Structure formats: structure tokens, C-alpha cells
Amino acid sequence: MLLNRTNELLEELDKLNTLKELANDSQGITKRSQELKNIDNILSGIVDIILLFKSQGFDIDIILIFDDFINSFTILNEKWNKDKKSLLESNPFLRNNSLPSIVNEVQSDLTNKWKKYIETKKPNLNVEQLNILENIPDLKDKVNSLKIKLTEINELKENLPHMEDQFKLVIDITQNMNELWNELSSQNIPSEAMNFLKKAGSYEGIDLSEVTPGILLWLQEHKLTHLCQVRFIK
């Protein structure tokens, strides 16, 4: 009788210990699950942007960047398939995964590609150049429109796109800018003077050999010589 009771108590203790183990495992698995969800949220955000860029024809090579990350996940997954409790062990994927730095690297690369993409689409002009051209009455209206478009395109440049419509918007705005820029002329401005105004205000500037006596005379007549400077190329 006493032996039977003792065996019953031992069985109850075994059950109690098993329940405690399950409770501890449950807490650990819940913690790991949240950690993996956090990683998935970070990863899905940048993957969506990468896929968007690739859909627009960009060459995005990220295999080398994600190589270590993928390898450590593969090891984690293989252990999980063999033993579910292995997820509770310390492992490189959860302990040292470099996802935040990888995401920063990819975002930096995509940001540079995005800015370069916009620069290649828009005409070669800047706000300082437009401020000078704005002083010429015949050009004022188109220049004002260009300044508005330049502000819009610069705002788009500041943030990575998340939708295909943002690429379409860049195309629409820059096409409009190119049309305005190509139409920027006046019957009262000689073609060589107009060419000078467009090139001189760009970042590249204009060669001194291109500045003819006719251009200088036109600048003097319109009191614009004080806006011009000669600089050596560094």
C-alpha cells in the first residue's frame, strides 16, 4: 500500500517536472518567435523596395551582401528540422545577425541609385542658375515653372520610393522640365546668348573660349555682367 502510494507520488512528480519543462520551453519559444518576427519585419520592408527597383530595370546584386545572413539562417533551419528545441539554443543567426547593418548598406546603395536616376532624367540645371535667368523678363514665367518642378523633384529625391507610381511621377515631372528647358528662349535674346545663359549657370559651366564679343555685349546691355565670374577648374 505504501509502495503503491510512493509510486503514485513519483509519477505525479515526473508529470510536474514535465509541465515545468514545457512551461519553460513555451516561454523560450515565444521569445524566439518574436525575435524571428522582428527580423522578418525588417527584411520584408527592404525586400519590397529591392523588388520595386528590379521591376523598374535596376541591376541590384545583393547576393554577396546577404551571404553570411543566409548561411546562418540555413544552419538554424537545418537544426530546427532535426530538433525543434534547437531553436532555444544560442545560435549565430539570432545572436549576431547583421541584418540592421545589411539593411543600412542596401538602403544607402538604393538611395544613390535613386538620386542618380532622377539626375539623369532631369535637365542639367540648378536653382542658382534659375535665379539668374529669372532676372530676364522674357524668361520669367517659364523659369518660375521650372523652379516649382525642381522643388518637386528634389523633394522626391530625398526619400526612397515605395510604389511604382513614384517612378512614373519622376518621369512625368522631368519630361515637363525638359520641355520647359528646351522651350526656354526669346526672340529678344540671340541664340548664342541663350546658349551661354543655359551653360554658364550649370555646374559644369562654359569654356571661356565660347564667350564671344557678342555675348559680352548682350550681357552688358542687359546689366548681367555682375552675375558672371571666371573660375579655374580644380
C-alpha positions as CSV (number, residue, x, y, z in Angstrom):
1,M,0.0,0.0,0.0
2,L,2.8,2.4,1.0
3,L,4.8,1.3,-2.0
4,N,1.9,2.0,-4.4
5,R,1.4,5.4,-2.9
6,T,5.1,6.2,-3.2
7,N,5.0,5.2,-6.9
8,E,1.9,7.4,-7.4
9,L,3.8,10.4,-5.9
10,L,6.8,9.7,-8.1
11,E,4.6,9.7,-11.2
12,E,3.0,12.9,-10.1
13,L,6.4,14.5,-9.6
14,D,7.5,13.4,-13.0
15,K,4.4,14.9,-14.5
16,L,5.0,18.1,-12.6
17,N,8.6,18.3,-13.8
18,T,7.5,17.7,-17.4
19,L,4.9,20.5,-17.1
20,K,7.6,22.8,-15.8
21,E,9.9,22.0,-18.7
22,L,7.1,22.6,-21.2
23,A,6.3,25.9,-19.5
24,N,10.0,27.0,-19.7
25,D,10.2,25.8,-23.4
26,S,7.0,27.7,-24.1
27,Q,8.4,31.0,-22.8
28,G,11.7,30.4,-24.7
29,I,9.8,29.6,-28.0
30,T,7.6,32.7,-27.6
31,K,10.7,34.8,-27.2
32,R,12.4,33.3,-30.2
33,S,9.2,33.6,-32.2
34,Q,9.1,37.4,-31.5
35,E,12.8,37.7,-32.4
36,L,12.1,36.0,-35.7
37,K,9.1,38.1,-36.4
38,N,11.2,41.3,-35.8
39,I,13.7,40.0,-38.3
40,D,11.0,39.2,-40.8
41,N,9.5,42.7,-40.5
42,I,12.9,44.4,-41.1
43,L,13.7,42.1,-44.0
44,S,10.3,42.3,-45.7
45,G,10.5,46.1,-45.8
46,I,13.8,46.3,-47.6
47,V,12.9,43.3,-49.9
48,D,9.8,45.1,-51.1
49,I,11.9,48.1,-52.1
50,I,14.5,45.9,-53.8
51,L,11.8,44.2,-55.8
52,L,10.4,47.6,-56.8
53,F,13.7,48.7,-58.1
54,K,14.3,45.4,-60.0
55,S,10.8,45.8,-61.6
56,Q,12.0,49.2,-63.0
57,G,15.0,47.6,-64.6
58,F,17.7,48.4,-62.0
59,D,20.5,45.9,-61.6
60,I,20.5,45.1,-57.9
61,D,23.2,42.5,-56.8
62,I,22.6,41.7,-53.2
63,I,23.8,38.1,-53.0
64,L,27.2,38.9,-51.5
65,I,25.7,41.4,-49.1
66,F,23.2,38.8,-47.7
67,D,25.6,35.8,-48.0
68,D,26.5,35.5,-44.3
69,F,23.0,36.2,-43.2
70,I,21.6,33.5,-45.4
71,N,24.2,30.9,-44.3
72,S,23.5,31.4,-40.6
73,F,19.7,31.1,-41.3
74,T,20.3,27.9,-43.3
75,I,22.1,26.4,-40.3
76,L,19.3,27.5,-37.9
77,N,16.7,25.9,-40.2
78,E,18.6,22.6,-40.6
79,K,18.8,22.3,-36.8
80,W,15.2,23.2,-36.4
81,N,14.2,20.4,-38.8
82,K,16.1,17.9,-36.8
83,D,15.2,19.1,-33.3
84,K,12.5,21.8,-32.6
85,K,14.1,22.5,-29.2
86,S,17.3,23.6,-31.0
87,L,15.6,27.0,-31.6
88,L,16.1,27.6,-27.9
89,E,19.8,27.3,-28.1
90,S,22.2,30.2,-28.6
91,N,22.9,30.5,-32.3
92,P,24.7,32.9,-34.6
93,F,21.6,33.8,-36.6
94,L,19.8,35.3,-33.6
95,R,22.8,36.3,-31.6
96,N,25.0,38.0,-34.2
97,N,22.8,38.5,-37.3
98,S,24.0,41.7,-39.0
99,L,20.6,42.5,-40.6
100,P,20.5,46.2,-39.4
101,S,23.9,46.9,-41.0
102,I,22.9,45.0,-44.1
103,V,19.7,47.0,-44.5
104,N,21.6,50.2,-44.0
105,E,24.1,49.2,-46.7
106,V,21.3,48.3,-49.1
107,Q,19.3,51.4,-48.4
108,S,22.4,53.6,-49.0
109,D,23.1,51.8,-52.3
110,L,19.4,52.2,-53.4
111,T,19.4,55.9,-52.3
112,N,22.4,56.6,-54.5
113,K,20.8,54.8,-57.4
114,W,17.5,56.7,-56.9
115,K,19.2,60.1,-56.9
116,K,21.4,59.2,-59.9
117,Y,18.2,58.0,-61.7
118,I,16.5,61.3,-61.1
119,E,19.6,63.4,-62.1
120,T,19.8,61.6,-65.4
121,K,16.2,62.2,-66.2
122,K,16.0,66.0,-65.4
123,P,17.7,68.7,-67.4
124,N,21.1,69.9,-66.2
125,L,20.1,72.9,-64.2
126,N,20.1,74.2,-60.6
127,V,18.2,76.8,-58.5
128,E,21.1,79.3,-58.6
129,Q,21.0,79.1,-62.4
130,L,17.3,79.7,-62.5
131,N,17.6,82.6,-60.1
132,I,19.8,84.3,-62.6
133,L,17.6,83.6,-65.6
134,E,14.6,84.9,-63.6
135,N,16.1,88.4,-63.9
136,I,15.3,88.3,-67.6
137,P,11.6,89.4,-68.1
138,D,11.1,87.3,-71.3
139,L,12.0,84.1,-69.4
140,K,10.4,84.8,-66.1
141,D,7.2,82.7,-66.5
142,K,8.9,79.5,-67.7
143,V,11.7,79.9,-65.2
144,N,9.1,80.1,-62.4
145,S,7.5,76.9,-63.6
146,L,10.9,75.3,-63.8
147,K,11.7,76.3,-60.2
148,I,8.4,74.7,-59.0
149,K,9.2,71.5,-60.8
150,L,12.8,71.5,-59.5
151,T,11.5,71.8,-55.9
152,E,9.1,68.9,-56.5
153,I,11.8,66.6,-58.0
154,N,14.3,67.5,-55.2
155,E,11.6,66.5,-52.6
156,L,11.1,63.2,-54.4
157,K,14.9,62.6,-54.3
158,E,15.1,62.8,-50.5
159,N,13.2,59.5,-49.8
160,L,13.4,56.1,-51.3
161,P,10.3,55.2,-53.4
162,H,7.8,52.6,-52.1
163,M,5.4,52.5,-55.1
164,E,5.7,52.2,-58.9
165,D,3.7,55.5,-59.1
166,Q,6.7,57.4,-57.7
167,F,8.8,56.3,-60.7
168,K,6.1,57.4,-63.0
169,L,5.9,60.8,-61.2
170,V,9.6,61.3,-61.7
171,I,9.2,60.6,-65.4
172,D,6.2,63.0,-65.7
173,I,7.9,65.8,-63.8
174,T,11.3,65.5,-65.6
175,Q,9.7,65.3,-69.0
176,N,7.8,68.5,-68.2
177,M,11.1,70.1,-67.0
178,N,12.9,69.1,-70.2
179,E,10.1,70.5,-72.4
180,L,10.2,73.8,-70.4
181,W,14.0,74.0,-70.6
182,N,14.1,73.3,-74.3
183,E,11.4,75.9,-74.9
184,L,13.3,78.5,-72.8
185,S,14.0,81.1,-75.4
186,S,13.0,84.5,-76.6
187,Q,13.0,86.5,-79.9
188,N,14.7,89.3,-77.9
189,I,17.7,87.0,-76.9
190,P,20.2,85.9,-79.5
191,S,20.7,82.2,-79.7
192,E,24.4,82.4,-78.7
193,A,23.4,84.5,-75.6
194,M,20.7,82.0,-74.7
195,N,23.2,79.1,-75.1
196,F,25.6,81.0,-72.8
197,L,22.9,81.6,-70.1
198,K,22.0,77.9,-70.1
199,K,25.5,76.6,-69.9
200,A,27.1,79.2,-67.7
201,G,24.7,78.5,-64.9
202,S,25.2,74.8,-64.9
203,Y,27.6,73.0,-62.5
204,E,30.0,72.4,-65.4
205,G,29.9,76.0,-66.6
206,I,31.1,77.2,-70.0
207,D,34.5,77.3,-71.6
208,L,36.0,80.8,-71.7
209,S,36.7,80.3,-75.5
210,E,32.9,80.1,-76.0
211,V,32.3,83.6,-74.6
212,T,32.2,85.7,-77.8
213,P,32.2,89.6,-78.0
214,G,28.6,89.4,-79.0
215,I,27.7,87.6,-75.7
216,L,29.7,90.1,-73.7
217,L,27.9,93.0,-75.4
218,W,24.5,91.4,-74.8
219,L,25.3,90.9,-71.1
220,Q,26.5,94.5,-70.7
221,E,23.4,95.8,-72.4
222,H,21.2,93.9,-70.0
223,K,23.3,94.6,-67.0
224,L,24.0,91.0,-66.3
225,T,27.8,91.1,-66.3
226,H,28.0,91.4,-62.5
227,L,26.4,88.0,-62.2
228,C,29.2,86.3,-64.2
229,Q,32.5,85.1,-62.7
230,V,35.5,83.3,-64.2
231,R,36.8,80.3,-62.3
232,F,39.7,77.9,-62.8
233,I,38.9,74.2,-62.9
234,K,40.3,72.5,-59.9
